[in-house]
Structure formats: structure tokens, C-alpha cells
Amino acid sequence: MPAIIIDPVPPPAPDEPPGPLWKRLAWFVALAVAAAGVTAVVAYALRALPFAG
């Protein structure tokens, strides 16, 4: 199996403009939905834990 090489992306320069608004909002929404989903899965798992045994 070949080695996986990851080239990190450096942070933007201070004078570089930020990315487009739609892309930043899409990342925010995606992370918020993922966080809510993980929280719901953990909450339901913890709620069902006493009935597992």
C-alpha cells in the first residue's frame, strides 16, 4: 500500500481577502448540523443504556 502524503495548506496571508460568503456559511451549516446529529446520537445512546442490560 503506498504511503499517504498530506500537504498542509498554510493559513491565508493577513492581506488576503476571506473566502466567499456562501462557502463560509455552507461550512458553518454543515458543522452545526453534524454537531447536532452527533449530540442526538449520543443522547439517545445514553438514554437507552439502562435498558441494554
Phi, psi and omega in degrees: 000130181288152179290144178269121180252124181246122176263112181293148179267126180290157178294156181293153178292154181300329182269000180278134181290152178292168180294174180297150183299319182297325181288319178294319178293324178296318177297317180299313181295317180298316179292322179294318179293319179296318180295318178295321178296316179295319178297319179295318180296316179294319181297315180292325177294317179292326179291326181275349184302317179296335181270359184284337187260000000 
